[in-house]
Amino acid sequence: MKSKLILCLALVLSGYCHAAIVYPKAPDGGQQTAYKYLEADQKPKNFLDFLGVSRIENLTIADPFGVYTYSAEFTNLLSGQFLSATECYAWRYPLMLGTNTVGTMDLNADETRGKLLKFITLQKSPSDNPMLEAAQVAEQLPQVKKQDYEFRFLNMAPILFRAVWLHGESDDIIIPLPPTFGRWNAYQPYSESEMIKLLKPEVENRLKQPPGLPD
């Protein structure tokens, strides 16, 4: 079952899945830039060691998807401003070893500040990667059979919310990732309005915290 999930994500992230999941046009030279960062890292414990890969030639860097965060004041969410108030701050490039996603590399997406395609972080993919589960759910949704949806990742760190975001022309689908701490259901597709209702209590609790307290 795990190998099937890995294959599904590999197909989805590479743009070859039969479902209508699409990807935006990424900046030119993104894959080449990611390879340069992998090649340039010569530390005693380098990137390839971290990923468990013996040779860089064995890696394929798949097409990226956008990583989004909520960029407005959280008080705005209480009035219903949610997805329209997000911004893309990174391009996430899946690092593939065959059909296995062994890791991801984030490159900065902020072209306005001259930080386009600058290294942010490298992450190793766990064997039980939640993104694999969410990709399988996304592929099977009836809405996806009818229109294109852009594959995105949404991260709202202050309230510990992570989700796959399928952005369509007429609507959006949000698939939360674990851990959810019982606040909503992992891997369940939600509409934007449904997700706002669930997020509002979390935002209200955060706004009640005295300034300066750690998250």
C-alpha positions as CSV (number, residue, x, y, z in Angstrom):
1,M,0.0,0.0,0.0
2,K,2.8,2.4,0.9
3,S,4.5,1.9,-2.5
4,K,1.2,2.7,-4.2
5,L,0.9,6.0,-2.3
6,I,4.5,6.9,-3.1
7,L,3.8,6.2,-6.8
8,C,0.6,8.3,-6.7
9,L,2.4,11.3,-5.2
10,A,5.2,11.0,-7.7
11,L,2.7,11.1,-10.5
12,V,0.8,13.9,-9.0
13,L,3.8,16.1,-8.2
14,S,5.3,15.4,-11.7
15,G,2.1,16.5,-13.4
16,Y,1.2,13.2,-15.0
17,C,-1.7,12.1,-12.8
18,H,-4.9,11.5,-14.7
19,A,-6.8,13.8,-12.2
20,A,-7.0,17.4,-13.2
21,I,-4.4,18.6,-10.6
22,V,-2.2,21.3,-12.2
23,Y,0.9,23.3,-11.3
24,P,1.7,27.0,-11.8
25,K,4.5,28.0,-14.1
26,A,7.5,28.0,-11.8
27,P,10.4,30.4,-12.2
28,D,12.9,29.5,-14.9
29,G,15.9,27.6,-13.7
30,G,14.3,26.3,-10.5
31,Q,15.4,22.7,-10.8
32,Q,18.9,23.7,-11.9
33,T,19.2,26.0,-8.8
34,A,18.0,23.2,-6.5
35,Y,20.7,20.9,-8.0
36,K,23.4,23.6,-7.5
37,Y,22.5,23.8,-3.8
38,L,22.7,20.0,-3.5
39,E,26.1,19.9,-5.3
40,A,27.6,22.9,-3.4
41,D,26.9,21.4,0.1
42,Q,30.2,19.8,1.1
43,K,29.8,19.7,4.8
44,P,30.8,16.5,6.7
45,K,27.1,15.6,6.9
46,N,25.9,16.9,3.6
47,F,22.5,17.0,2.0
48,L,22.8,13.7,0.2
49,D,23.8,11.9,3.5
50,F,20.8,13.5,5.2
51,L,18.5,12.2,2.4
52,G,20.1,8.8,2.4
53,V,21.1,9.1,-1.3
54,S,24.5,7.9,-2.5
55,R,24.8,10.0,-5.7
56,I,23.2,13.2,-6.8
57,E,22.8,11.6,-10.3
58,N,20.2,9.2,-8.7
59,L,17.9,12.1,-7.7
60,T,15.2,13.7,-9.9
61,I,13.9,17.1,-8.9
62,A,10.2,17.2,-9.8
63,D,8.1,20.2,-10.7
64,P,7.4,22.4,-7.6
65,F,4.3,23.6,-6.0
66,G,3.7,26.8,-4.0
67,V,4.0,27.1,-0.2
68,Y,1.6,29.6,1.2
69,T,1.1,31.4,4.5
70,Y,-1.5,33.7,5.9
71,S,-0.1,37.2,5.4
72,A,-2.8,39.4,6.9
73,E,-3.6,40.2,10.5
74,F,-5.4,37.3,12.2
75,T,-8.3,39.7,13.1
76,N,-9.1,39.8,9.4
77,L,-9.8,36.1,9.4
78,L,-12.6,36.7,11.9
79,S,-14.4,38.7,9.3
80,G,-14.0,36.0,6.7
81,Q,-10.8,36.9,5.0
82,F,-8.9,33.7,4.5
83,L,-7.4,32.3,1.3
84,S,-7.4,35.7,-0.4
85,A,-5.1,36.9,2.4
86,T,-2.4,34.3,1.8
87,E,0.9,34.7,-0.1
88,C,3.3,32.3,-1.7
89,Y,6.6,32.5,0.1
90,A,8.4,29.5,-1.3
91,W,8.6,27.0,-4.1
92,R,8.7,23.4,-2.8
93,Y,10.7,21.0,-5.0
94,P,10.1,17.3,-4.4
95,L,13.3,15.3,-4.5
96,M,12.6,11.9,-6.1
97,L,14.6,8.7,-5.9
98,G,12.9,6.6,-8.5
99,T,9.2,6.8,-7.5
100,N,10.0,7.6,-3.9
101,T,9.8,11.1,-2.5
102,V,12.9,11.2,-0.3
103,G,12.8,14.9,0.6
104,T,11.8,18.4,-0.5
105,M,13.8,21.6,-1.0
106,D,12.2,25.0,-0.5
107,L,13.5,28.0,-2.5
108,N,12.4,31.5,-1.7
109,A,9.6,32.9,-3.9
110,D,9.9,36.6,-3.0
111,E,11.0,38.2,-6.2
112,T,10.1,41.7,-5.0
113,R,12.9,41.6,-2.4
114,G,15.5,40.0,-4.7
115,K,15.3,36.7,-2.9
116,L,13.8,34.6,-5.7
117,L,15.1,31.0,-5.7
118,K,17.3,31.4,-2.6
119,F,17.7,28.3,-0.4
120,I,15.3,28.2,2.6
121,T,15.3,24.6,3.9
122,L,15.8,21.0,3.0
123,Q,13.4,18.4,4.6
124,K,13.6,14.7,4.6
125,S,10.3,12.9,3.8
126,P,9.1,10.5,6.5
127,S,8.0,7.0,5.4
128,D,4.5,7.8,6.5
129,N,4.4,11.2,4.7
130,P,1.0,12.9,5.3
131,M,1.4,14.6,1.9
132,L,1.0,11.2,0.3
133,E,-2.3,10.5,2.0
134,A,-3.6,14.0,1.0
135,A,-2.5,13.5,-2.6
136,Q,-4.4,10.3,-2.8
137,V,-7.5,11.9,-1.3
138,A,-7.2,14.8,-3.8
139,E,-6.9,12.5,-6.8
140,Q,-10.1,10.8,-5.9
141,L,-12.3,13.9,-5.3
142,P,-15.2,14.2,-7.8
143,Q,-14.6,18.0,-8.1
144,V,-11.1,17.3,-9.5
145,K,-12.6,15.2,-12.3
146,K,-14.6,18.2,-13.5
147,Q,-12.1,21.1,-13.4
148,D,-8.5,21.9,-12.8
149,Y,-7.2,22.5,-9.3
150,E,-3.8,23.9,-8.6
151,F,-1.9,21.9,-6.0
152,R,-0.6,24.1,-3.1
153,F,0.6,23.7,0.5
154,L,-0.8,26.0,3.2
155,N,1.1,26.5,6.5
156,M,-0.2,28.7,9.3
157,A,2.4,28.1,12.0
158,P,1.0,30.3,14.8
159,I,-2.2,28.1,15.1
160,L,-0.5,24.9,14.0
161,F,-2.5,24.5,10.8
162,R,-1.1,22.7,7.8
163,A,-3.0,21.6,4.7
164,V,-3.0,20.7,1.1
165,W,-4.9,23.5,-0.7
166,L,-6.5,22.7,-4.1
167,H,-7.1,26.1,-5.8
168,G,-9.8,26.1,-8.4
169,E,-11.2,28.8,-10.7
170,S,-14.6,28.6,-9.0
171,D,-13.9,27.2,-5.6
172,D,-11.1,25.9,-3.3
173,I,-10.7,22.6,-1.4
174,I,-8.7,22.4,1.8
175,I,-7.4,19.0,3.1
176,P,-5.9,19.4,6.6
177,L,-2.8,17.4,7.5
178,P,-2.1,15.8,10.9
179,P,-1.6,16.6,13.7
180,T,-5.0,18.3,14.1
181,F,-5.3,17.9,17.9
182,G,-9.0,17.1,17.4
183,R,-9.9,20.6,16.1
184,W,-10.8,19.3,12.6
185,N,-10.4,16.0,10.7
186,A,-7.2,15.1,8.9
187,Y,-7.5,14.3,5.2
188,Q,-11.2,15.4,5.1
189,P,-11.9,17.9,2.3
190,Y,-13.3,21.2,3.5
191,S,-14.6,24.2,1.6
192,E,-13.1,27.6,2.4
193,S,-16.2,28.6,4.4
194,E,-16.2,25.4,6.4
195,M,-12.5,25.9,7.3
196,I,-13.1,29.5,8.3
197,K,-15.7,28.4,10.9
198,L,-13.2,25.9,12.3
199,L,-10.3,28.3,12.4
200,K,-12.1,31.2,14.0
201,P,-12.1,29.7,17.6
202,E,-8.3,29.1,17.2
203,V,-7.7,32.6,16.1
204,E,-9.9,34.0,18.9
205,N,-7.9,32.0,21.5
206,R,-4.6,33.2,20.0
207,L,-5.7,36.8,20.1
208,K,-6.6,36.5,23.8
209,Q,-3.0,35.5,24.6
210,P,-1.0,38.3,26.3
211,P,1.7,39.8,24.0
212,G,5.1,38.2,24.2
213,L,3.9,34.7,25.2
214,P,5.5,31.9,23.1
215,D,3.4,30.0,20.6
